């Protein structure tokens, strides 16, 4: 028997058939949908006179385009209200579970999938959102798809895909103080570039990864797409099994024992071959921040923006354009740069551990007066847990405003927009031009760095205030 | 859903010599609020075409009357970022039928093929050649032949072949899409479901 990667095993277990000289037909175990990329797919079904093939394998939430204030009231913006109403109508009509606004399970699709136990090892999971890669932290094949593909999965529970190549990224060693999993992934992308993973499915491995919590692993898999990778996954282990126990939609009782047996088989064989391999040493990683307009443009916060002469010839123009957009100069120090906004949240860093990190850091301190800080929990459950743990009091005492769950300023579809020209330290995943609002300038960083910047009002290394 | 069949196209081009053009540039998230597939062309490259005060940016190539055509020529890693199919819809809706680059992001490429917008991946040197030719003469035309899998600069006769898998090629030539295919193998899908051994995955 040939040795196989975990990716190969899951892919092959879901292969319905292979088209001659074409793509594979993959069976999908879980399909997550939201209000922005699904309405056209439902309309397509209707036009073809088709129903939803397996509604019980689909879960829906409204997250991309919802307000993060006053969620108990009707949505004020008409277009947003329409999208959410359309989702509700489609789910009701087709018998799909919907965790909409005010539902106790409501939240960002990639936060609630794991926390409800919908996401499980060995599965195939898709969603009309590129950050579906998040779920790979559980040892499953999870990837973002377009609306035509959403329609395909609604109609047949299958998708047609070219088999990607495989890449293994190994990170060994102990992390330095103040370094989070966000810094690990920003570091990796800065080394491999924003297109370094295109065409590949990544498996993350090594002692550093093994030591991370599930939530920290999700942050890493989440940003796999920011280096172009189709997805990222981490083999399940005791930490994964413990996390899944007693979750609402995870197998329970005897089924859990049976599931466990299967989950334990989910690993890459020692002799398995990867198309590419990369190795990193955890000790080399320092707190990271981006300075440019793609997530690959990251440096250590104690560093300086590169000089033009150190940029490869073919990237010089885009490097200069990015700095022009950001209002920065080559060779500048990042530390001490004045900022205007801080955003804590998103499917990358909107989980309870992120809020704990942030709250613990700002405890007993005061928010800088001239900085606007949005703290947006990733789900209702995260919000409730934060209350239960007393994090809300800590944050309120330090002068922070807390909002309700949603994607919010990560993509600024709702009213949470950073104004043109303003600087934001953001725990989200993309620093593209205009991503957080037209003309907004984004520095991607960890929740710890967001906390430090909220207190000082300038870019600050988390360690400098400790 | 494939919007149109594709066989051969001869057209002038619009060059956008920028690498890493992400989906937020192609269509900013704030324009994703519609529930239909149409009308996104108006907001294609919105924040490059218009200033934040909604003033037309005359320097941007789409606003330059010298450049017209149904082929968009762009730098490498085009379409990176979000999975929004709206990006492909916007490009198609604006009137393009082909995007030429030396490298496409995966999801964008799938989305484009699924709606009948042809992504043509050429070598970096051929892409440079096209950009240089357009810079010399805005009116040069490219010819794309899907069946032959070939792209040619008409004026110079320089050509290159491009990759596309045979299944997708067939879909585009005939206007089929993946759902047509999948619906035809529904029995196989049900058989597969019955074979699955893990009850909690059923």
Interface residues (C-beta under 8 A of the other chain):
Chain A: X16 X17 X19 X20 X21 X22 X23 X25 X27 X29 X36 X37 X39 X40 X43 X44 X48 X50 X64 X65 X79 X80 X82 X83 X86 X120 X122 X123 X128 X129 X130 X132 X144 X145 X146 X147 X148 X149 X151 X152 X155 X156 X157 X158 X159 X160 X161 X162 X164 X194 X195 X198 X199 X225 X228 X230 X251 X255 X258 X259 X262 X294 X314 X315 X317 X318 X321 X411 X412 X413 X420 X430 X432 X433 X434 X435 X438 X439
Chain B: X1 X18 X19 X20 X22 X24 X25 X28 X29 X30 X32 X33 X34 X35 X36 X37 X47 X52 X75 X76 X77 X80 X81 X82 X83 X84 X85 X86 X88 X103 X105 X106 X107 X110 X111 X114 X115 X165 X166 X167 X168 X177 X178 X179 X181 X182 X183 X185 X186 X188 X189 X192 X193 X196 X198 X199 X200 X201
